[in-house]
Amino acid sequence: GLAAPANRWAAVFGALVLAAVYAAGPLLRHHSRSRATALGWLAAVTSLWTLLLLTGPDFSWVAFPLFFLHLHLLRRRHAVVAVTVITAAVVAAQALHLGTLTVPVVLGPVIGALTSVVIALGYAALYNESEQRRRLIDDLTRTRGDLAASQHRAGVLAERERLAREIHDTLAQGLSSIVLLLRSAEGATPGVTGPARERIAEARATAAENLEEARRFVRDLTPPSLETGSLVEALQRACGRA
């Protein structure tokens, strides 16, 4: 009669609606990261599937992807309950269609549900291991960056200390010797007057100014942490504070 064609058209229309709602899932997830949105979408898909299951047992095969959806979106305890309910619905639909409850009718959905649970658990274990490796790699990368920055700072400190020591040991010492020699020359030649004595005094003053400038360079180049110790001691103090 007319009931069978109407039932088939209802099943086709329901299948199209279910496909549209299922396809909207990725779009909803892209626009909303809310867990409530995901659970609402899962409830809509499951409800539509339940209605389609009432129109015919052929929709029992859709239960297999539904298992994975529930196992992925729900917490483990809730997911197991949902899988059990879906399995019972499939068994009931098959039994109503056949008019009897047989062992294959029960075993088929149950085996499918157990297979889905095992696969989902295996995937979850692999995902957790992958996340642990990713976090470990991130930690190693961050540590390597911190180490490179520390080595760079240590290199800068070492170079500044080297320059300060070079200026102090060569230029500053040389200028200091020149000042002493010119001062000694002034004292050793009391009879020298006029331009010669003025040139000696001018040279001594210039050397003294340059010596003070060199000492200022040394003070500017020496980091505060190196003023009271060596580079190694400064680094040890910095590590102790860290």
C-alpha positions, 0 to 999 in steps of 0.5 A: 500500500501507500505506507511502504512508499511513504516510509521509504520517502521518510527514510530517504528524507531523514537520511539526507537530514542526518547527512547534512547535520553530520556534515555541519559538525566540522563547521560548528567546531571551526566556529565554536570550540565550546564543549556544549556545542559539540555535545549538542551536535552529537545529541542531534546526530544520535536522535536523528539516527534513532528516528531513522532506526525506527523506519528500518533496520538498515540504518543499524550500520550507522551505529558503527561510526556513532560508536566512535563519535561518542567515544571521542566526544564523551568521557570514558564512563559516559561513552561506554554507557552510550555505546551500550545503549546504541548496541541495545537499540541495534539489537532491538531493531534487528530482532523486531525486523526478524521477529525473533532474537537470535545469537547472530543478532546479538553477537554482531552489534556486540562485537562491533561495539567491542571493536570500536571501544578497543580501537578508540582506546588504542587511538587514545593511547597513541594520541596521549603518547604523541602529546607527551612527545610533543611536550618533551620536544617543546621543552627541549627546544625551549631549553636549547633556546635558553642555553643558547641565550645563556651562552651568548650572554656569557660570551658577551660578558667574556668579551667585555672582560677581555677588552677591559683587561686589555685596556687596563693592562696595555693602554692604561698601564702605558699612559700611567708610565708616560705620566710618571715619566713626564712628571719625573722629567719635570722634576729632573729639569728645574732649569728648563723654562719657557716653551719646552717646560710648557710642552712637557706639562701639556704632554703630562696633562694630556696623558693624564686625561687619556689615562682617566678616559681609559680607566672610564672605558674599563669601568664601563666595560666591566659588568657590575657582577665582574667588578668583585670577581671573575667571569666564572664567579659571576656566572656561578652567582647568576646560576645560584640566583636562578 
